[in-house]
Amino acid sequence: MSIFLNKDSKVIVQGITGGEGTKHTALMLKAGTQVVGGVNARKAGTTVKHGDVELPVFATVAEAIEKTSADVSIVFVPPAFTKDAVVEAIEAGIGLVVVITEGVPVQDSAEFWALAQSKVDASGQQVTRIIGPNCPGVITPGEALVGITPNNITGKGPIGLVSKSGTLTYQMMFELRDLGFSTAIGIGGDPVIGTTHIDALAAFEADPETKAIVMIGEIGGDAEERAAEYIKAHVTKPVVGYVAGFTAPEGKTMGHAGAIVSGSAGTAQAKKEALEAAGVKVGKTPSETATLLREVYAAL
């Protein structure tokens, strides 16, 4: 099992002919992902070749879905055009859209987030899940990669990972490569994101193959505090955590758009305390967090 992505997922790339789209399409194919085509209105009707694979380029996401039965899209377009690309994917009713782009205006993210929230099926379920923006995407090792995570860090295993930080996602996967992962998700650190820690925790809790969960947060906002409350109420599997930013100077805005600390709220220490109160073991470093995870997993 896995969450959000598996070997049967059919993936299209919005921006498949650009530099980033070209490079990462090749890497996603190498990881075993079923990439079935791309979208670029200006190059519709052409194809792009990656080794033995020739992928069609479509004018619209709707056309791509109609011709390929795609259920996942990944967006590699510049920030100024990201909103249009995501709105197009949502309007076409795709199941998952992964937004890699960094620097998307918060207003744009809020607008496409609200649009996705408004589109529900007959059972009241949201049709399109957004992951990102400003994230490394999602990987189910040995099955599929939709994003920019290196696929050779780790193999399949019983650990679920959800992280605000891209590079810390990679480090944690490397630290725990002896155990392996069911799915690893980088949700992004922007103030408005499509999939939260809580969304991922709920999915890992429901996934029978995931036996333990690693959650990586960072300073700023209250997402980790809210996740702690959710864990306390709903998560029965062991969770270990890490919060980036213990050494951040107070009152400074740090690199990530979401990492703004006000008073004691939003600090690494406040987040650590909230998580520990919910029964989550929190490491002071990524390596210490990996050791804690090994300990709780060994005790299962």
HELIX and SHEET records of a PDB file:
HELIX    1   1 GLY A   19  LYS A   30  1                                  12    
HELIX    2   2 ALA A   41  LYS A   43  5                                   3    
HELIX    3   3 VAL A   61  THR A   68  1                                   8    
HELIX    4   4 PRO A   79  GLU A   91  1                                  13    
HELIX    5   5 VAL A  106  SER A  118  1                                  13    
HELIX    6   6 GLY A  166  GLU A  175  1                                  10    
HELIX    7   7 HIS A  197  ALA A  206  1                                  10    
HELIX    8   8 ALA A  223  HIS A  234  1                                  12    
HELIX    9   9 ALA A  268  ALA A  277  1                                  10    
HELIX   10  10 PRO A  286  ALA A  298  1                                  13    
SHEET    1   A 7 THR A  47  HIS A  50  0                                        
SHEET    2   A 7 VAL A  53  PHE A  58 -1                                        
SHEET    3   A 7 GLN A  34  VAL A  39  1                                        
SHEET    4   A 7 LYS A  10  GLN A  14  1                                        
SHEET    5   A 7 VAL A  72  VAL A  75  1                                        
SHEET    6   A 7 LEU A  96  VAL A  99  1                                        
SHEET    7   A 7 ARG A 129  ILE A 131  1                                        
SHEET    1   B 7 ALA A 144  GLY A 147  0                                        
SHEET    2   B 7 GLY A 137  THR A 140 -1                                        
SHEET    3   B 7 PHE A 181  GLY A 186 -1                                        
SHEET    4   B 7 LYS A 156  SER A 163  1                                        
SHEET    5   B 7 ALA A 212  GLU A 218  1                                        
SHEET    6   B 7 VAL A 239  ALA A 244  1                                        
SHEET    7   B 7 LYS A 281  GLY A 283  1                                        
END                                                                             
